[in-house]
Amino acid sequence: STYKGQVILIEFFATWCPGCVDETPSMIHFQQEFGDKGFTVVAIAIDDQGEETVESFAKNRQFSVDGTSTSINFPVLTGSAEIAQKLGFEGGLPAGVLVNRDGKEVKIIRGVVSEAALSKAIQKLLRN
């Protein structure tokens, strides 16, 4: 209910997943660019290493975004494989689900995102 009426990218990742870590700057950039327009990234860590590892990653890790060292600027939750399956995750990281303002799944992303393609999809959903 916190995100009702927003376009949401549910991003499934793990702190040990190189592709997941590599795409984090794109997620930060999306949040910076579209956050005040009704968009949010919600990351769900499917991480066997536990909540403490995920919390430390989210709070302490720095990423280069447009040449600036930046921390994660979106919610990072610790999930489980069971919860992820209920939200549409079918395995293989990173993965994402783009949800429109009505709460309907509109795009499933498998593997590292194409920042340009996803940016266009987000912009289109924000206009609707």
SEZA-357025 format. One record per atom (N, C-alpha, C, O): x, y, z; residue in one letter. Coordinates in steps of 0.1 Angstrom, whole numbers, padded with zeros to 4 digits, always signed. Example, Ala and Ser with C-alpha at 12.3 -4.5 7.8 and 13.67 -1.06 7.14 Angstrom:
<pts>
+0132-0057+0078A +0123-0045+0078A +0132-0033+0078A +0142-0033+0085A +0128-0022+0071S +0137-0011+0071S +0129+0000+0079S +0134+0011+0080S 
</pts>
This chain:
<pts>
+0008-0012+0000S +0000+0000+0000S +0009+0013+0000S +0004+0023-0004S +0021+0012+0005T +0030+0023+0005T +0032+0029-0009T +0034+0041-0011T +0032+0020-0019Y +0036+0024-0033Y +0024+0025-0042Y +0025+0025-0054Y +0012+0025-0036K -0001+0025-0044K +0000+0037-0053K +0003+0048-0049K -0003+0035-0066G -0004+0046-0076G +0010+0049-0082G +0011+0059-0090G +0020+0042-0078Q +0033+0045-0084Q +0037+0034-0094Q +0032+0023-0093Q +0046+0038-0102V +0053+0028-0111V +0064+0022-0103V +0072+0030-0097V +0065+0009-0102I +0075+0002-0094I +0083-0007-0102I +0078-0015-0110I +0096-0007-0099L +0105-0018-0104L +0109-0026-0092L +0116-0022-0083L +0104-0039-0092I +0108-0048-0081I +0120-0055-0087I +0120-0062-0097I +0131-0053-0080E +0144-0058-0084E +0149-0069-0075E +0151-0067-0063E +0150-0081-0080F +0155-0093-0073F +0170-0094-0075F +0175-0094-0086F +0177-0095-0064F +0192-0095-0065F +0198-0103-0053F +0191-0107-0044F +0211-0104-0054A +0219-0110-0042A +0232-0102-0041A +0237-0098-0051A +0236-0100-0029T +0249-0093-0027T +0261-0100-0034T +0271-0093-0036T +0260-0113-0036W +0271-0120-0041W +0271-0122-0056W +0279-0128-0063W +0260-0116-0063C +0258-0118-0077C +0265-0106-0085C +0260-0095-0083C +0275-0109-0093P +0282-0098-0100P +0273-0090-0109P +0274-0078-0109P +0264-0096-0116G +0255-0089-0125G +0246-0079-0117G +0243-0068-0121G +0242-0084-0105C +0233-0076-0097C +0240-0064-0092C +0235-0053-0092C +0253-0066-0087V +0261-0054-0082V +0263-0045-0094V +0263-0033-0092V +0266-0050-0106D +0269-0042-0117D +0258-0033-0122D +0260-0022-0127D +0245-0038-0120E +0234-0030-0124E +0229-0020-0113E +0220-0012-0116E +0234-0021-0101T +0229-0012-0090T +0231+0003-0094T +0221+0010-0091T +0241+0007-0100P +0242+0021-0104P +0230+0025-0113P +0225+0037-0112P +0226+0016-0122S +0214+0019-0130S +0202+0021-0122S +0193+0030-0124S +0200+0013-0112M +0188+0014-0103M +0189+0027-0095M +0178+0034-0094M +0200+0031-0090I +0202+0044-0083I +0198+0055-0093I +0191+0064-0089I +0203+0054-0105H +0201+0065-0115H +0186+0066-0118H +0180+0077-0118H +0179+0054-0120F +0164+0055-0122F +0157+0062-0110F +0148+0070-0113F +0161+0058-0098Q +0155+0064-0086Q +0157+0079-0086Q +0148+0087-0083Q +0170+0083-0089Q +0173+0098-0090Q +0164+0105-0100Q +0159+0116-0098Q +0164+0099-0112E +0157+0105-0124E +0142+0106-0123E +0135+0115-0126E +0136+0095-0118F +0121+0093-0118F +0114+0093-0105F +0102+0093-0104F +0122+0093-0094G +0116+0092-0080G +0106+0102-0077G +0096+0099-0070G +0108+0115-0081D +0099+0125-0078D +0087+0126-0088D +0079+0135-0087D +0087+0116-0097K +0076+0116-0107K +0066+0104-0105K +0058+0101-0114K +0068+0097-0093G +0059+0086-0091G +0064+0073-0094G +0057+0063-0097G +0078+0071-0093F +0084+0059-0095F +0093+0055-0083F +0098+0064-0076F +0094+0042-0081T +0104+0037-0071T +0109+0024-0075T +0102+0015-0081T +0122+0022-0071V +0128+0008-0072V +0126+0002-0058V +0128+0009-0048V +0122-0010-0057V +0121-0018-0045V +0130-0030-0047V +0126-0039-0055V +0141-0031-0041A +0150-0043-0042A +0147-0053-0032A +0144-0050-0020A +0146-0066-0036I +0144-0077-0027I +0156-0086-0028I +0159-0092-0039I +0164-0087-0018A +0176-0095-0017A +0172-0110-0015A +0166-0113-0004A +0175-0118-0024I +0173-0133-0023I +0187-0138-0019I +0195-0144-0027I +0191-0136-0006D +0205-0137-0002D +0206-0148+0009D +0200-0146+0020D +0213-0158+0007D +0215-0168+0017D +0224-0164+0029D +0224-0170+0039D +0230-0152+0027Q +0240-0148+0037Q +0233-0140+0048Q +0240-0136+0058Q +0220-0138+0047G +0213-0132+0058G +0211-0117+0058G +0217-0110+0050G +0202-0113+0067E +0197-0099+0067E +0209-0089+0071E +0209-0078+0065E +0218-0093+0079E +0229-0085+0083E +0238-0081+0071E +0242-0070+0069E +0241-0091+0062T +0248-0089+0050T +0241-0080+0041T +0248-0071+0035T +0228-0081+0039V +0220-0073+0030V +0220-0059+0036V +0222-0049+0028V +0218-0057+0049E +0217-0044+0055E +0231-0036+0053E +0231-0025+0049E +0241-0043+0055S +0255-0037+0054S +0257-0033+0039S +0262-0022+0037S +0253-0042+0030F +0255-0039+0016F +0247-0026+0012F +0252-0017+0006F +0234-0025+0016A +0226-0014+0013A +0230-0001+0019A +0229+0009+0013A +0235-0002+0031K +0239+0011+0039K +0253+0015+0036K +0256+0027+0036K +0262+0006+0033N +0276+0010+0033N +0283+0010+0019N +0293+0016+0017N +0277+0002+0010R +0284+0001-0003R +0281+0014-0011R +0271+0019-0011R +0292+0018-0018Q +0291+0030-0026Q +0292+0026-0041Q +0300+0016-0044Q +0285+0033-0050F +0285+0030-0064F +0288+0043-0072F +0284+0054-0068F +0294+0041-0083S +0297+0053-0091S +0285+0055-0101S +0282+0047-0109S +0279+0067-0099V +0267+0071-0107V +0270+0085-0113V +0272+0094-0106V +0272+0085-0126D +0276+0098-0133D +0288+0104-0127D +0289+0116-0125D +0298+0095-0123G +0311+0100-0118G +0311+0104-0103G +0321+0108-0098G +0299+0102-0096T +0298+0105-0082T +0296+0092-0074T +0289+0084-0078T +0303+0091-0063S +0302+0080-0054S +0289+0082-0046S +0287+0091-0039S +0280+0072-0048T +0266+0073-0043T +0262+0060-0036T +0266+0049-0040T +0254+0062-0026S +0249+0050-0019S +0235+0047-0025S +0229+0055-0032S +0230+0035-0021I +0217+0031-0026I +0206+0040-0020I +0206+0043-0008I +0197+0045-0029N +0187+0055-0026N +0173+0049-0027N +0163+0057-0029N +0171+0036-0025F +0158+0030-0026F +0157+0019-0016F +0167+0015-0011F +0145+0015-0012P +0143+0004-0002P +0149-0009-0007P +0148-0013-0018P +0156-0015+0003V +0162-0028+0000V +0157-0038+0011V +0159-0036+0023V +0149-0047+0007L +0143-0057+0016L +0150-0070+0015L +0155-0074+0005L +0149-0078+0026T +0154-0091+0026T +0142-0101+0024T +0133-0100+0031T +0143-0109+0013G +0132-0118+0010G +0137-0132+0011G +0147-0136+0016G +0128-0140+0005S +0131-0155+0005S +0126-0159-0009S +0119-0152-0016S +0131-0171-0013A +0127-0176-0026A +0112-0178-0027A +0106-0176-0038A +0105-0182-0016E +0091-0183-0016E +0084-0170-0019E +0075-0169-0027E +0088-0159-0012I +0082-0146-0014I +0085-0142-0029I +0076-0136-0035I +0097-0144-0033A +0100-0140-0047A +0092-0147-0057A +0087-0140-0067A +0089-0159-0055Q +0081-0167-0065Q +0066-0161-0065Q +0060-0160-0076Q +0061-0157-0054K +0048-0151-0053K +0047-0138-0061K +0037-0134-0066K +0059-0131-0062L +0060-0118-0069L +0064-0120-0083L +0065-0110-0090L +0065-0132-0088G +0068-0134-0102G +0082-0138-0105G +0085-0140-0117G +0091-0139-0096F +0105-0143-0098F +0106-0158-0100F +0101-0166-0093F +0113-0161-0111E +0113-0175-0115E +0127-0181-0114E +0130-0192-0119E +0137-0174-0108G +0150-0178-0107G +0159-0171-0117G +0155-0166-0127G +0172-0171-0114G +0182-0164-0123G +0183-0150-0119G +0173-0142-0120G +0195-0145-0115L +0197-0132-0110L +0206-0124-0119L +0215-0131-0125L +0205-0111-0120P +0194-0103-0115P +0181-0105-0123P +0181-0110-0135P +0170-0101-0118A +0157-0101-0124A +0149-0090-0119A +0150-0086-0108A +0139-0086-0127G +0130-0075-0122G +0116-0076-0128G +0114-0083-0138G +0107-0070-0121V +0093-0069-0126V +0089-0055-0125V +0090-0048-0115V +0085-0049-0137L +0081-0036-0138L +0065-0036-0136L +0058-0043-0143L +0060-0028-0127V +0046-0027-0123V +0041-0013-0126V +0047-0003-0123V +0029-0013-0132N +0023+0000-0136N +0016+0006-0123N +0015+0000-0113N +0010+0018-0125R +0004+0025-0114R -0008+0018-0109R -0012+0020-0097R -0014+0009-0117D -0026+0001-0112D -0021-0012-0105D -0030-0020-0101D -0008-0014-0104G -0003-0026-0097G -0003-0038-0105G -0002-0049-0100G -0003-0036-0119K -0003-0048-0128K +0012-0049-0134K +0018-0039-0137K +0016-0062-0134E +0029-0065-0140E +0029-0062-0155E +0020-0067-0162E +0038-0054-0160V +0038-0050-0174V +0051-0055-0181V +0051-0056-0193V +0061-0058-0174K +0074-0063-0180K +0082-0071-0170K +0084-0067-0158K +0087-0082-0175I +0096-0090-0167I +0110-0089-0173I +0112-0090-0185I +0120-0086-0165I +0133-0084-0170I +0142-0095-0164I +0143-0097-0152I +0149-0102-0173R +0158-0113-0169R +0172-0109-0173R +0174-0105-0184R +0181-0110-0163G +0195-0106-0166G +0197-0091-0163G +0187-0084-0159G +0209-0087-0166V +0212-0073-0164V +0204-0064-0173V +0202-0067-0185V +0198-0053-0168V +0189-0045-0176V +0196-0037-0186V +0208-0033-0185V +0189-0034-0197S +0193-0024-0207S +0188-0010-0201S +0176-0008-0201S +0197-0002-0197E +0193+0011-0190E +0184+0019-0200E +0174+0025-0195E +0188+0020-0212A +0181+0028-0222A +0167+0023-0224A +0157+0030-0224A +0166+0010-0226A +0152+0004-0229A +0143+0005-0216A +0132+0008-0218A +0149+0002-0205L +0141+0003-0193L +0137+0017-0190L +0126+0020-0185L +0146+0027-0192S +0142+0041-0190S +0130+0045-0199S +0121+0052-0194S +0130+0040-0211K +0119+0043-0220K +0106+0037-0215K +0095+0044-0215K +0107+0025-0210A +0095+0018-0205A +0089+0025-0192A +0077+0027-0191A +0098+0030-0184I +0094+0037-0172I +0088+0050-0175I +0077+0054-0170I +0094+0057-0185Q +0088+0070-0189Q +0074+0069-0195Q +0065+0077-0192Q +0072+0058-0203K +0059+0056-0209K +0049+0053-0198K +0038+0058-0199K +0052+0045-0188L +0043+0042-0177L +0040+0054-0168L +0029+0056-0164L +0050+0063-0167L +0048+0075-0159L +0038+0085-0165L +0031+0092-0159L +0038+0084-0179R +0029+0093-0186R +0015+0088-0186R +0005+0096-0187R +0013+0075-0184N -0001+0070-0184N -0008+0071-0170N -0019+0067-0169N 
</pts>
